[in-house]
């Protein structure tokens, strides 16, 4: 069960990284509008499914790191920077 929660948090972190983080804005800007990849990146549910598949392919230490980063990001948003 712990692995499931950690993997879910890791997938959540990947979705946030791709969709909303400033660090990936230049990457998002490269895709022209109305392309399937742009639409995929705009749909949290769709991207989450693919992120979850990808998370299972990552080494355990990287999945755990992403899970910790997700918790830190959630707490930061909730309690302020």
Buried (B, 14 or more C-beta within 10 A) or exposed (E): EEEEEBBBBBBBBBBBBBBEEEEBEEEBEEBEEEEEEEEBBEEBEEBBBBBBEEBEEBEEEEBBBBBBBBBEBBEEEEEEE
